[in-house]
């Protein structure tokens, strides 16, 4: 007799902090996602440090974020439509293969960057990058003479395409692996495992950069993507939702109208988007590690890991504690705390204080992630999850990447300290604006009661 996809509610205790892991499919998905995320975190640290080491340009770091943001803006809605029209598992598998190929290309570029042919198109591309940097940076220390730089940006653009389609499919696939009553628990553990990966990845990357170099890290990320591919293959048939039969444009419009009509979802997404867009300091960490804190690549790895450590600790607490009684107010207070901690980080010149403030940003951000993802997924019908996830990805995905662009360019104009401090102040102002615009967000009580 086949095993049911997930146990009945009667078979579980009233509050089981490990309820999501009773589903075999969820265990396979969560393990693969953890491995792939760890590899991606290592790649991100290595890429940012390598680009900054070769250019010494804040604008160059901002362009790394831009190459990741462009596919999200251009392709999230089509990706969401495909996730609702075709098998999400197949989309995930294809995205992992393409992601692995891109990482292999980065490894080859990094290994052979000194012997690349001086092709006119590469020389012209570097000239264009130097022109962009000159618009924002007036110092003469930056340089764009490495011919691998344009190719790195190109590969990252292609990798961003794979991630956009994969993210839409993954975010709408994993809710089908668990029953509705334990979905909030699955979201919490997803967040927890992401944060563990965000600790392990940067910490390992800082050490591996020193010991084994950039090409090894890129190749390791390719292996991690393939591990997720193999584990996803083992996932048996998940709960199927009704497939989209409308035209692509009508389908995408439905997703936008759905989000616009759910004020609580719109408020939570807007709050998170602007908090990350304005308050994120991670894109500038190579500059802080090099020029302000003087801690090198290993210190950079721990700076990148600190928010994840805080977020993981808070996510574990959320998993074991009863549901928040006032989720809406907790969300607003935590995003305000995120902004304040960002301000203190920008002003800090002490490594350990900087680590502490980044740790606190992770603690506050964890609450926002759990509340927002639970609201979005549980208020969305199965057959619309791909499109709604796509809209969510445009808000949240682009805020991460455009936040990197904003941080890099404002740091080039005003300096890294003013960029981070101004972003923290802007985050607090956004909280005030969202609270006044959508007062219903403040009234959210227990998530399980609100969404029943």
N, C-alpha and C positions, 0 to 999 in steps of 0.2 A: 504494500500500500504506500503510495507516495507521501513523503513528508510534507505537511502544510507549509506554505511560505513563511508564516510567522504564527506563534502560538496565540490561542484565544485569550482575551482579557481575563477570563475567569481563572486561567492557569497561572497567572502572574500575581505576585503580591501587590498590595495597594500602591506602594512606592518602591519600585525596584530600580536602583540607579544604573543597573546593567541591562535593562529591558531590551534595548536595541540589539544587543549582541546575541540574543536568542535566535536571531534570524541568520542562517548560514550565508545567504546572499549578501546581507549587510556586512558581515565579517569580511567576506572576500572583497567587497567594494571598499570598505574602510581601510583595509590593509594595503590594497593597491594604491588608493588615493594618498595614503600616508607616505608610502615609498616615493611616489611620483612627486609629491609636494616637497619632500626632503631634497630630492635631486634638483628641483626647480629653485629652491631657496639657495642651495649651494651655487648653482649657475648664476643667480642674480648677484650674489656677493662677488663672485669672481669677475663677472662681466663689468660691474660698476667699478671695481678696483682697477681692472685692466684698462678700461677706457680712460679713467682719471689719471692713471699712471702714465699713459701715453700722451695725454693732452694737457693735463693740469688745468682743465677748463670746466667751470660750473655749467656753462651752456651745453657742453658735450654730455654731461650727466642728464640735463633736461631733455636732450634729444633722445636719450635712451628711453625715457618715459614716453616721448612722443611716438616713437616707433611701436611701442606696445599699445598706445591709446588709439591710434588710427584704425586698426582693424576692429576694435571694439565699437567705435562710433559708426563705421561704415557697414559692419557685418552682423552686429548683434541681433537686429530684428530679423533678417533672413535666417540667421542661425536658429533663432527661436522658432521660426516657422518650420524649418526642417526638423527640429526636435519634436514637434507636435505631429509631423506628417510621416516621418520614417522611424525605423527602429533606433531608439536612442543608444542602445548598446553598440550597434554597428558604427554610429557616429563617434562614440567614445574610442572604439578600437582604431578607427582611421586617424583620429586626431593624435593618438599616442604614437602611431607609426611616424607621422609627419613630424611631430615634436622630436622624436628620437633622431630622425635624419637631420634636422636643423642643428641639434646639439653636436652631432658628428661633424657637420660642416664647420661649426665654431671651433671645435678641437683642431681640425686641419688648418683653419685660418690662423689660429693662435700659434700653432707649432711652426708654420711656414711663413709667418708675417714678414720676416726679414728678407725673404728671397722671392717675393711676389714680383711679377714683371711690371715695369713702369708703363702701364697702359694709359693712353691719353684720358680715357673715361674715368679712371681712378684718380688721376691727377686733378682733373676738373672737379670731381666730386669732393676731393679734399679742399680744393680752393673754395667751393661753395660752403663747406662746413666752417672754414676759417672766416669767411665773410659773415656768416651768422653769428659766430662767437664775437667778432669785432663790433657788431651792432650793440651787444650787451656788455662786453668786457673791454675795459680800456687799458688794462695792464698788458705787458708784452711777454708774460711768462708762458702763456699757453702756446701750443704748437699742434699743427695737424699735418704731419709729414709721414705718418705711417699709412701705407697703402691698404692695409687690411681694414681700416676704420669704415670706409663706405660699405665694404662687403659685410662687416659685422652688423651694421644697421640694416642692411638688406635681409640678412638671415633672420634677424630679430623681428623684422616686419612679417616675414613668412611664418615664423614661429607664433607670432601674435594671431595670425589668421587661424592656425591650428587650435590655439588655446581658446579663441572666441567660439568656434563651433563646438569644441569639446566642453567648454564651460556650460553652454546652454543645454547640452545633452546631459551632462553630469548632474547639474542642479535640478533638473526635472526628472532624472532617472532614479536618484536615490530615495525620494519619497515613496516610490512604488515598492521598495524593498522591505518596508516595515509597515505595521498597521498604524492607523491614524492616531490611536490613543497613546502610542509611544513615540510619535514623530518628534515632539519637543525634546525628548531624551536623545533621539538620534541626532538632532541639530546640535545639541550641547556637546555630544561626543565628537561629532564632526569638527566642531570648533576646537575642542580640546586637542584632537589629533593633529589638526592643522597647526596649532600653536606648538605642540611637541616638535613637529617637523620644522617649524620656524625657529626652534631653539637648536635642534640637532644640526640642521642644514648650515646656518651661518657659523656656528661654533666649529664644525668640521671644516668648512670652507676656509676660514681664517688660518687654520693649521695646515691644510693641504696646499694653500697658495704658497706658503713658505717652503713646505717640504717637497711637493711634487709638481707644482706649477699649474697654470691655467688649463692647458689642454687636457690634463688628467681629470679635472673637475667637469669639464664639458662632456667628456666621454662617459664619466660616471653618471651624469644626468641622463644620457641616452640609455644606459642600462636600467636606470630607475623607471623610465617611461616604458620600457619593454616589460618590466616586471608587472606594472599595472595592466598592460595589454594581456599578459598571460593569465593574471588573476581574473580579469573581467571576462575572459573566455569561459571561465568555469562557472559564471553566474547562470543559474537556471532561469527558466521563464519567470519573469516578474509580473506583477499585476499590470495588466494592459489597460490603457485608457482609449477612449474613442478617438480615432484619427481625424485630423482636419481634412475637410473636403472642399472648403471654400478656396477662392483664388488667393494667391500670396498677399496681395495688397489689402484685400478685405480681412484676411486672417491677421495681418499685422495691426490693422486699425482696431480690430477687436481687442487685442492685447493692450494697446494704448488706452482705449476707452475703459477697459476694466480697471486698470491701475488708477486712471484719473477719477473714476467714480468711487473708489474706495479711499476716503480721505485719510483714514488711519494708516493705510499702507503708503500712500503718497507722502504723508508727513514723516513717517519713519525713514523712508528711503531718502527724502530730501535732507533730513537732519544728518544722516550718515554720510551722504554724498558731500555736503559742504564741510563737514567736520574733517573728513579725510582730505578733501581738496585743499583746504586752507591750513589745517593743523598738522599735516604729515611732515615729518622731518627726516624720514628715512632716506630720501633721495640725496640728501646733503651729508649723510654720515661719512662718506669718504673724505670730504673736506674737513669736517670736525675732527675725524681721527688723525688726519695728516697735519692740519694747520693749528688747531686749537687745543686738542687733548693730547696730541703727540703719542698715540698708542699703536700705530702701525696696523697691518692687516689682521693680526690676531685680536687686537683691541676692537677693530671694526667688526669682526665676527661677533664678539660679545655685545657690542652696542646694538647690532641688528637682532641678536637673540633676546635681549632684555625685554622688549615689549611682548614677545611670545611667551616668555617665562611668566610674566604677570598675567597675561591672558589665559594661559593654561591653568594657573592656580585658581583664577576666578571661575573658569569654566567647570573645573572639578567641584568647586564649592556649590555652583549652581546645580550640578548633577545630583549631588547628595542632599542638598537642602530642599525643603518643600518649595513649591512655586512662589515666585515673588508676589507679595500682596498688592503692591502698587507698581506694576511694571512700567507704566507710562512715566511716572515721576522719577523712578529710578533711572530710566533711560535719559531723561533730560539732565538730571544731576550728574550722571556719569559722563555725558558728553561735555558738560561744563568742566568737570574735573580733568578730562582729556585736554581741553584747551589750556587750563591753568598749568598742568604738568609740562605741556609743550613750551609755554613761556619760560618756565624755570630752566628747562633744558637749554633753550637758546641762550640764556644768560650765564649758564654754568661754564666754568673753566676747570672744574675738578672732575676727573674721570669717574669716581665713584658716585658723585652726586648726579652726573649725567646718566649713569647706569640706573640709579634709583628712579629718576624722573621718567626714563623710557619704560622701566618696569611698570610704573603707575599708569602710563598711557595704555599699556596692554591690559591692565586690570579694568580700567574704565571702558576700553573698547570691547572687551568680551561681553559685557552686558548688552551693549548696543547690537552686537552681532546676533546673539541668541534671541533677543526680542524681535529684531527686524526679520530674521529668517523665519522664525516661527509664525509671525503675522503673515508674511508674504505667502508661505507655502500652505498654511492651513486655511487661509481665506480664499485660496485659488483652486478651482476645479481641476481634476487630473488632466482633462483634455486641453487646458489652457496653460499648464505649467511651463511649457517651453517658451511660449510667447511672453508670459509675465516674467519669467526668469530672464528673458532677453532684455525687456525694459529695465528690470532691476540691474542687469549687467551694464547697461548703458549708464545708469546713474552711478552705480558703485564701482564698476570696473574702470570707467573713464575717470572717476574721481581719484582713484589710486594713481593712474598713469598720468593724467593731466595735473594731478598734484605734484608729481615729480617734475613735469615741465614747468609749472608755476614756481616751484621751489628753486629749480636750477636757474631760471631766468631772473627771478627777483634777487637771488643770491648774486648773480652776475652784476646786477644793477646796484643793489644796496648792501651787499655783503651777506654772508650766511646767517649772522646773528640777527640782523633786522628782518631777514626773510622768515626765520622761524618764530621770532617773537610776534611779528605782525600777524602771522598765520594763527597763532594761539589766541590772540585778541579777537581776530575775525571769527574763530570758532565759537567763542563765548557769545558774540553778538548774534550769530546764527541761531544759537539755542533760544535766545530771547525772541527773535523774530518768528521761529517755528512755533514756539509756545503760544504766542499771541495769534498767529495765523490759523493754527489748528488746535484749539483748546481741547478737542476731544482726545488728543494724544495724552494729555495730563490725566484723563479720567480712566485710562486703561488700568484695570485691577489685575487679578490673577489671569495669566494667559490661558490656562485650561478652562476657566469659567468664561472668559471673554470670547473664546473661539469655539465654545461648545454649540 
